[in-house]
Amino acid sequence: MAPAQKRLTCKAMAVLCSISLIDCINATMLNPYVDEFVAHLLNKRRGDPGISIWVSVMVGSYSLCEVLFSPMWGMLAERFGRRPILLLGLAGSAVAPVLFGLANSYPAALAARLIDGFFCGNACVARTYLGELVDAENEARAFGLLGVVFSLGLFVGPILGGTLAHPADWAPGWFDSTIFEGHPFFLSNLIFACLVACIFLLGVVALTETRGPREREESFLASAAEASQAREPNSVGSRRLWHLLTLSSILYGYVAARLNSFVLVSSLPRTMHGLDVSPHQFAYIQTFAALMLALNQVTIYPCLVKRCGAHTSCAIGLLWTIVLTLPVPLLFMTADVEQAVAWRLVPITIWQGLNQLGFGTAFPLIAVLLNKECTRRNRSVVNGWSNSLNALSRGLGPVLAGALMHLGCSLESGELRLGRYLAFYVNLLPASVSHLRCGLLLRNSRVEGSFRFRP
């Protein structure tokens, strides 16, 4: 007998949101100091060209582990249940940052980073768990909140990693002649690990299992006939599911590449006629973007989903980001590079915030549609593959954006410097593909009976 229908509680929602936040913070926390950390471990000077490959390996190893192990976590959640797998992932995520911060050699730090990515691969189980607790009344809002929290990690992570580095320098009275002096990047990792440990304790109290033993056994030992039917290429539901998996993956890569393009272009020094935006100024810009993201979730997002439905709202969100890309060169040109006052950054700050209206609408709805398309038997496995594909595109997107940025700057000549914006416009290709796929899904849903959500 299947367990009784569970209800989504505030405590459970807090744990699920925290897992989503942990995943994003883990991926971005070391960005402000990774080059200095790797140089410290290899006994080289910061900026040495010889460490660039090792920095790339350190950064990419996290996403690589998510790519490889997310499907495994999904299958384990089908076999043993959602709750134990979620708690196991939280426990691992509390230990790995401590090992990373205390590492005295590059192999030790890389091993800790791989362990961190391995355990955070179970973030897909959080979406599965949420999909089994929500109903038509709270589905869109719950997944919207999950998307907001993940996006918050895009600026919480770098702020946490950057501001807490070298504590013995900015607070010598507290940290001088302590372990934090010999390990200048340990403090941020330790605080993060303590946060994860608190979330683990909350999860022990708040999380309940959504699948009974018999249901898990039936899911794990699915008949060959059912498996063959699920793989049937002519199945409309199967085709739509693959459309959604591809759409989710492309969207993650698109957002990651777009953010990296914005950071790279904004960071160009004044000698290259750039804005020379500092890390602290980036934090302010991302804070404003996060506020716009939160505002969208209580204003535009629920009204749009209620009026237009999930497919149409997702397509509108993507189209909004595409349209906002077109005037990018004009926005940067209006910011006077000769001025040192913060007012020069107002145009690009507003632009970055307005983008969140589109991303904050499309992101959660992709998760909603994907969970809606799954059955109770395959939801965790599908979310595992989704997380794997998302991590792959999230890792490749910034690399490709950086390569295009380098190519564009090398092609610039004269007063009209448009090459630096090449990555923005090339990135419109996956955005357009995502928009077309949304349109295809919308057309199919109209034929087969569309569904709407009541936030």
C-alpha positions as CSV (number, residue, x, y, z in Angstrom):
1,M,0.0,0.0,0.0
2,A,1.3,3.5,-0.9
3,P,1.7,5.9,1.9
4,A,-0.9,8.4,2.7
5,Q,-0.6,11.7,0.8
6,K,1.9,14.0,2.4
7,R,1.5,17.7,2.7
8,L,4.2,20.3,2.1
9,T,5.2,21.9,5.4
10,C,7.1,25.1,6.0
11,K,10.0,23.1,7.6
12,A,10.2,20.7,4.7
13,M,10.1,23.6,2.2
14,A,12.9,25.3,4.1
15,V,15.1,22.2,3.9
16,L,14.5,21.8,0.2
17,C,15.2,25.4,-0.5
18,S,18.4,25.2,1.5
19,I,19.6,22.2,-0.5
20,S,19.1,24.2,-3.7
21,L,21.0,27.1,-2.1
22,I,23.8,24.8,-1.0
23,D,24.2,23.5,-4.5
24,C,24.6,27.0,-6.0
25,I,26.8,28.3,-3.2
26,N,29.1,25.3,-3.5
27,A,29.5,25.9,-7.2
28,T,30.3,29.6,-6.9
29,M,31.9,30.2,-3.4
30,L,35.5,29.6,-4.5
31,N,35.3,31.8,-7.6
32,P,36.7,34.9,-5.9
33,Y,39.8,33.1,-4.5
34,V,40.3,30.0,-6.6
35,D,43.3,31.3,-8.6
36,E,45.0,32.5,-5.4
37,F,44.2,29.2,-3.6
38,V,45.6,27.1,-6.4
39,A,48.7,29.3,-6.6
40,H,49.2,28.9,-2.8
41,L,48.9,25.1,-3.1
42,L,51.3,24.9,-6.0
43,N,53.8,27.5,-4.5
44,K,53.5,29.7,-7.5
45,R,52.7,33.4,-7.8
46,R,49.1,34.5,-8.4
47,G,48.5,35.3,-12.1
48,D,51.1,32.7,-13.3
49,P,49.9,31.4,-16.7
50,G,51.0,27.9,-15.6
51,I,48.3,27.6,-13.0
52,S,45.3,28.4,-15.3
53,I,44.8,24.8,-16.4
54,W,44.8,23.7,-12.7
55,V,42.3,26.4,-11.8
56,S,40.0,25.2,-14.6
57,V,40.3,21.6,-13.3
58,M,39.5,22.7,-9.8
59,V,36.4,24.7,-10.9
60,G,35.1,22.2,-13.4
61,S,35.5,19.1,-11.2
62,Y,32.4,20.0,-9.2
63,S,30.1,20.2,-12.2
64,L,31.8,17.0,-13.6
65,C,30.8,15.1,-10.5
66,E,27.2,16.3,-10.8
67,V,27.1,15.2,-14.4
68,L,28.4,11.7,-13.5
69,F,26.6,11.0,-10.3
70,S,23.2,12.7,-10.5
71,P,21.5,9.8,-12.3
72,M,23.0,7.5,-9.6
73,W,21.4,9.5,-6.8
74,G,18.1,9.5,-8.6
75,M,18.1,5.7,-8.8
76,L,19.2,5.3,-5.2
77,A,16.3,7.6,-4.2
78,E,13.9,5.2,-6.1
79,R,15.3,2.2,-4.3
80,F,15.8,3.4,-0.7
81,G,13.5,6.4,-0.5
82,R,13.9,10.2,-0.8
83,R,14.6,11.1,2.9
84,P,17.7,9.0,3.6
85,I,19.3,10.1,0.3
86,L,18.6,13.7,1.0
87,L,20.1,13.4,4.5
88,L,23.1,11.5,3.2
89,G,23.8,14.3,0.7
90,L,23.6,16.9,3.4
91,A,26.0,15.0,5.6
92,G,28.5,14.8,2.9
93,S,28.1,18.4,2.0
94,A,28.9,19.4,5.6
95,V,32.2,17.4,5.7
96,A,33.7,18.1,2.2
97,P,34.1,22.0,2.6
98,V,36.1,21.4,5.8
99,L,38.4,19.1,4.0
100,F,38.7,21.5,1.2
101,G,39.6,24.5,3.4
102,L,42.2,22.5,5.3
103,A,43.9,21.0,2.2
104,N,47.7,21.5,2.1
105,S,48.2,20.2,-1.4
106,Y,46.5,20.4,-4.7
107,P,45.6,16.7,-4.9
108,A,44.0,16.9,-1.4
109,A,42.0,20.0,-2.4
110,L,40.9,18.4,-5.7
111,A,39.8,15.2,-3.9
112,A,37.7,17.3,-1.4
113,R,36.2,19.2,-4.3
114,L,35.3,16.0,-6.1
115,I,33.6,14.7,-2.9
116,D,31.7,17.9,-2.6
117,G,30.4,17.6,-6.2
118,F,29.6,13.9,-5.6
119,F,27.3,14.6,-2.6
120,C,25.7,17.7,-4.2
121,G,24.6,15.5,-7.1
122,N,21.6,14.6,-5.1
123,A,20.1,18.1,-5.5
124,C,17.8,16.4,-8.1
125,V,16.2,14.4,-5.3
126,A,15.1,17.6,-3.7
127,R,13.1,18.5,-6.8
128,T,11.6,15.0,-6.9
129,Y,10.6,15.2,-3.2
130,L,9.0,18.6,-3.7
131,G,7.1,17.3,-6.7
132,E,5.5,14.6,-4.6
133,L,4.4,17.0,-1.9
134,V,2.9,19.8,-3.9
135,D,-0.6,20.0,-5.3
136,A,-2.3,22.1,-8.0
137,E,-2.8,24.9,-5.4
138,N,0.9,25.4,-4.5
139,E,2.9,23.7,-7.3
140,A,3.9,26.8,-9.3
141,R,4.7,28.9,-6.2
142,A,6.8,26.2,-4.5
143,F,9.0,25.5,-7.6
144,G,9.2,29.3,-8.1
145,L,10.6,29.7,-4.6
146,L,13.1,26.9,-5.3
147,G,14.3,28.7,-8.4
148,V,14.6,32.0,-6.5
149,V,16.7,30.4,-3.8
150,F,19.0,28.8,-6.4
151,S,19.5,32.2,-8.1
152,L,20.3,33.8,-4.7
153,G,23.3,31.5,-4.4
154,L,24.8,33.2,-7.5
155,F,25.7,36.2,-5.4
156,V,25.7,34.7,-1.9
157,G,28.4,32.2,-2.8
158,P,31.0,34.8,-4.2
159,I,30.3,37.2,-1.3
160,L,30.8,34.4,1.3
161,G,34.0,33.2,-0.4
162,G,35.5,36.6,-1.1
163,T,34.8,38.6,2.1
164,L,35.9,35.8,4.5
165,A,39.3,35.1,2.7
166,H,42.5,36.0,4.7
167,P,40.8,36.6,8.0
168,A,44.1,37.1,9.7
169,D,44.7,40.2,7.6
170,W,41.3,41.9,8.3
171,A,40.8,40.7,11.9
172,P,44.3,40.0,13.3
173,G,43.1,40.2,16.9
174,W,40.8,37.2,16.4
175,F,42.6,35.1,13.8
176,D,46.3,35.9,14.1
177,S,48.5,32.9,15.0
178,T,45.5,30.5,14.5
179,I,44.7,27.8,12.0
180,F,43.1,30.5,9.9
181,E,46.4,32.2,9.3
182,G,48.0,29.1,7.8
183,H,44.8,28.2,5.9
184,P,43.5,31.7,4.7
185,F,40.4,30.2,2.9
186,F,39.3,27.9,5.7
187,L,36.9,30.3,7.4
188,S,34.4,30.6,4.6
189,N,34.4,26.9,4.1
190,L,34.0,26.3,7.9
191,I,31.0,28.7,8.2
192,F,29.4,27.1,5.2
193,A,29.9,23.6,6.6
194,C,28.3,24.7,9.9
195,L,25.3,26.1,7.9
196,V,24.9,22.8,6.1
197,A,25.2,20.9,9.4
198,C,22.3,23.0,10.8
199,I,20.2,22.2,7.7
200,F,21.0,18.5,8.2
201,L,19.6,18.6,11.7
202,L,16.5,20.4,10.5
203,G,16.1,17.8,7.8
204,V,16.2,15.0,10.4
205,V,13.3,16.6,12.1
206,A,11.3,18.0,9.2
207,L,11.6,15.5,6.4
208,T,9.3,12.5,6.1
209,E,9.4,9.7,3.6
210,T,7.0,10.1,0.7
211,R,7.2,6.5,-0.6
212,G,6.5,3.3,1.3
213,P,8.7,0.1,1.2
214,R,6.4,-1.7,-1.2
215,E,6.2,1.2,-3.6
216,R,10.0,1.6,-3.7
217,E,10.4,-2.1,-4.4
218,E,7.9,-2.0,-7.2
219,S,9.6,1.0,-8.7
220,F,13.0,-0.7,-8.5
221,L,11.8,-4.0,-9.9
222,A,9.8,-2.5,-12.8
223,S,8.8,-5.1,-15.3
224,A,10.6,-5.4,-18.7
225,A,7.4,-4.6,-20.5
226,E,7.0,-1.3,-18.7
227,A,10.6,-0.4,-19.3
228,S,10.2,-1.2,-23.0
229,Q,7.1,0.9,-23.2
230,A,8.9,3.8,-21.5
231,R,11.6,3.6,-24.2
232,E,9.2,3.5,-27.1
233,P,10.3,6.2,-29.5
234,N,6.8,6.8,-30.9
235,S,5.4,7.6,-27.4
236,V,4.2,11.2,-27.3
237,G,4.8,11.5,-23.6
238,S,8.4,10.2,-24.0
239,R,9.1,12.7,-26.8
240,R,7.7,15.5,-24.7
241,L,9.8,14.4,-21.7
242,W,13.0,14.5,-23.8
243,H,12.0,17.9,-25.1
244,L,11.8,19.2,-21.5
245,L,15.1,17.6,-20.5
246,T,16.8,19.2,-23.5
247,L,15.1,22.5,-22.8
248,S,16.2,22.5,-19.1
249,S,19.8,21.7,-20.0
250,I,20.0,24.5,-22.7
251,L,18.4,27.0,-20.3
252,Y,21.0,26.3,-17.6
253,G,23.9,26.7,-20.0
254,Y,22.3,29.9,-21.4
255,V,22.0,31.5,-18.0
256,A,25.5,30.5,-16.9
257,A,27.1,31.7,-20.1
258,R,25.1,35.0,-20.0
259,L,26.2,35.7,-16.4
260,N,29.8,35.0,-17.2
261,S,29.7,37.2,-20.3
262,F,28.3,40.0,-18.2
263,V,31.0,39.6,-15.6
264,L,33.8,39.5,-18.2
265,V,32.6,42.5,-20.1
266,S,32.0,44.5,-17.0
267,S,35.5,43.6,-15.6
268,L,37.4,44.9,-18.6
269,P,40.0,47.5,-17.4
270,R,39.9,51.1,-18.3
271,T,42.9,50.6,-20.5
272,M,40.6,48.6,-22.7
273,H,37.9,51.2,-22.4
274,G,36.0,48.9,-20.0
275,L,34.1,49.7,-16.9
276,D,36.6,48.1,-14.5
277,V,33.8,46.9,-12.1
278,S,35.2,45.8,-8.8
279,P,34.2,42.6,-6.9
280,H,32.3,44.7,-4.4
281,Q,30.4,46.5,-7.1
282,F,29.5,43.2,-8.6
283,A,28.0,42.2,-5.3
284,Y,25.8,45.3,-5.3
285,I,24.7,44.6,-8.8
286,Q,23.8,41.0,-8.0
287,T,22.0,42.1,-4.8
288,F,19.8,44.3,-6.9
289,A,19.2,41.5,-9.3
290,A,18.3,39.2,-6.4
291,L,15.8,41.7,-5.1
292,M,14.2,41.9,-8.6
293,L,14.0,38.1,-8.6
294,A,12.2,38.0,-5.3
295,L,9.9,40.8,-6.3
296,N,9.0,38.9,-9.5
297,Q,8.0,35.8,-7.5
298,V,5.3,37.7,-5.6
299,T,4.1,40.0,-8.5
300,I,4.5,39.1,-12.2
301,Y,5.3,35.4,-11.9
302,P,2.1,34.2,-10.2
303,C,-0.2,36.5,-12.2
304,L,1.4,35.4,-15.5
305,V,1.2,31.7,-14.7
306,K,-2.4,32.0,-13.6
307,R,-3.5,33.9,-16.7
308,C,-1.4,32.2,-19.4
309,G,-0.4,28.8,-18.1
310,A,3.0,27.2,-17.7
311,H,4.1,26.7,-21.3
312,T,3.2,30.2,-22.5
313,S,4.6,31.9,-19.4
314,C,7.9,30.0,-19.9
315,A,8.1,31.1,-23.5
316,I,7.3,34.7,-22.5
317,G,10.1,34.7,-19.9
318,L,12.6,33.4,-22.5
319,L,11.5,35.9,-25.1
320,W,12.0,38.7,-22.5
321,T,15.6,37.8,-22.0
322,I,16.2,37.6,-25.7
323,V,14.8,41.1,-26.3
324,L,16.8,42.6,-23.5
325,T,20.0,41.3,-25.1
326,L,19.7,43.3,-28.2
327,P,20.6,46.8,-26.7
328,V,23.6,45.4,-24.6
329,P,26.3,47.5,-26.4
330,L,24.3,50.7,-25.9
331,L,23.9,50.1,-22.2
332,F,27.7,49.7,-21.7
333,M,28.4,52.7,-23.9
334,T,26.2,54.9,-21.9
335,A,28.3,54.2,-18.8
336,D,31.1,56.8,-18.8
337,V,34.3,54.8,-18.2
338,E,36.2,57.9,-17.1
339,Q,33.9,58.5,-14.1
340,A,34.6,56.8,-10.8
341,V,31.2,57.4,-9.3
342,A,28.8,54.5,-8.8
343,W,26.1,56.3,-10.9
344,R,27.8,55.2,-14.1
345,L,26.7,51.6,-13.2
346,V,23.0,52.3,-12.9
347,P,22.1,51.4,-16.5
348,I,23.7,47.9,-16.4
349,T,22.5,47.3,-12.9
350,I,18.9,48.0,-14.0
351,W,19.4,45.8,-17.0
352,Q,20.8,42.9,-14.9
353,G,17.8,43.2,-12.6
354,L,15.2,43.3,-15.4
355,N,16.7,40.1,-16.8
356,Q,15.6,38.3,-13.6
357,L,12.0,38.9,-14.6
358,G,12.5,36.5,-17.5
359,F,14.8,34.0,-15.8
360,G,12.8,34.0,-12.6
361,T,9.8,33.0,-14.7
362,A,11.3,30.4,-17.0
363,F,13.5,28.5,-14.6
364,P,10.9,27.3,-12.0
365,L,8.3,26.5,-14.8
366,I,10.8,24.2,-16.5
367,A,11.0,22.2,-13.2
368,V,7.3,22.3,-12.8
369,L,6.6,21.0,-16.3
370,L,9.3,18.3,-16.0
371,N,7.8,17.0,-12.7
372,K,4.4,17.1,-14.2
373,E,5.4,15.0,-17.1
374,C,7.0,12.3,-14.8
375,T,5.2,9.4,-13.1
376,R,5.7,8.6,-9.5
377,R,7.8,5.6,-10.6
378,N,10.3,7.5,-12.7
379,R,10.3,11.0,-11.3
380,S,13.5,10.6,-9.3
381,V,15.4,9.0,-12.1
382,V,14.3,11.6,-14.6
383,N,15.3,14.4,-12.2
384,G,18.7,12.7,-11.8
385,W,19.3,12.8,-15.5
386,S,18.0,16.4,-15.7
387,N,20.4,17.5,-13.0
388,S,23.3,15.7,-14.8
389,L,22.5,17.4,-18.1
390,N,22.0,20.8,-16.4
391,A,25.4,20.5,-14.6
392,L,27.1,19.7,-17.9
393,S,25.7,22.7,-19.7
394,R,26.3,24.9,-16.6
395,G,30.0,23.9,-16.8
396,L,30.4,24.3,-20.5
397,G,28.5,27.6,-20.9
398,P,30.9,29.9,-19.0
399,V,33.9,28.3,-20.8
400,L,32.4,28.9,-24.2
401,A,31.4,32.4,-23.2
402,G,35.0,33.1,-22.1
403,A,36.4,31.8,-25.4
404,L,34.0,34.0,-27.4
405,M,34.9,37.0,-25.3
406,H,38.6,36.5,-25.9
407,L,38.0,36.1,-29.6
408,G,35.8,39.1,-29.8
409,C,38.3,41.4,-28.0
410,S,41.1,40.2,-30.3
411,L,39.0,41.2,-33.4
412,E,38.3,44.8,-32.1
413,S,39.8,47.7,-33.9
414,G,39.2,51.4,-34.0
415,E,36.7,53.3,-31.9
416,L,33.8,50.9,-32.4
417,R,34.4,48.1,-29.9
418,L,31.7,45.6,-30.5
419,G,33.7,42.4,-30.5
420,R,33.5,42.1,-26.7
421,Y,29.7,41.6,-27.0
422,L,30.1,38.6,-29.3
423,A,29.4,36.1,-26.5
424,F,26.0,37.8,-25.7
425,Y,24.8,37.4,-29.3
426,V,26.1,34.0,-29.9
427,N,24.4,32.9,-26.7
428,L,21.1,34.0,-28.3
429,L,21.3,30.8,-30.4
430,P,20.5,28.4,-27.4
431,A,18.0,31.0,-26.1
432,S,16.2,30.9,-29.4
433,V,16.3,27.1,-29.5
434,S,14.8,27.0,-26.0
435,H,12.0,29.4,-27.1
436,L,11.2,27.3,-30.1
437,R,11.0,24.2,-28.0
438,C,8.7,25.9,-25.6
439,G,6.5,26.8,-28.6
440,L,6.5,23.2,-29.7
441,L,5.6,22.0,-26.3
442,L,2.8,24.6,-26.1
443,R,1.4,23.4,-29.4
444,N,1.4,19.8,-28.3
445,S,-0.2,20.6,-25.0
446,R,-3.1,22.5,-26.8
447,V,-3.7,19.4,-28.9
448,E,-3.6,17.0,-26.0
449,G,-5.2,19.2,-23.3
450,S,-3.3,21.9,-21.6
451,F,-3.0,22.2,-17.9
452,R,-2.8,25.3,-15.8
453,F,-1.6,26.1,-12.3
454,R,-3.2,28.0,-9.6
455,P,-0.3,29.6,-7.6
